[in-house]
Amino acid sequence: MEEIVDIFLKGAIIFSSVIIFICFIRAIIGPTVADRLIAVNMIGTQVIIIIAELAFLLNEAWLADVACVYAALSFIGVVVLTKIYIGIYRKKHGNIEKGGRIK
């Protein structure tokens, strides 16, 4: 039974790695900034999944802590990038009055 779990987890890590590669390609070619933001968020999520799988596979509890910290940093990074993107979008389309207020 333990061998089946090991094989499944190793396969899931390989599958997540392929998804990361595909998302990396999407982040490079775009075509829009929103596509790139979603791809970067997906890469972060897949890395967290891989770390959690490794924590279970290697029986190392500290890797779960690393996954939690990485999740928090990934979330903060995506929120900051989204705020920057929204600010650029509003400025580009004239949705901001003087003083930074939204029309």
C-alpha angles and dihedrals in degrees: 000000000000091000091055091053091048092050091047093050093047090050090049090052091051091047091050090049091054090049090051090053092050091048090049089056090049090050091054100044097038113159092200133022090243090058089052093049092051091048092051090048090050091050090053091049093050092049089053090051091050092050091050091049091050090049090057095040095049094036091233113145094191090067088066088059090050089052091052093050091046090050091054093048092046091051093049091047093052092047091052093047090048092051090051091048093049091049092051091046093051093046091048094050096041098245094136125082124207110291093036098279121146117240 
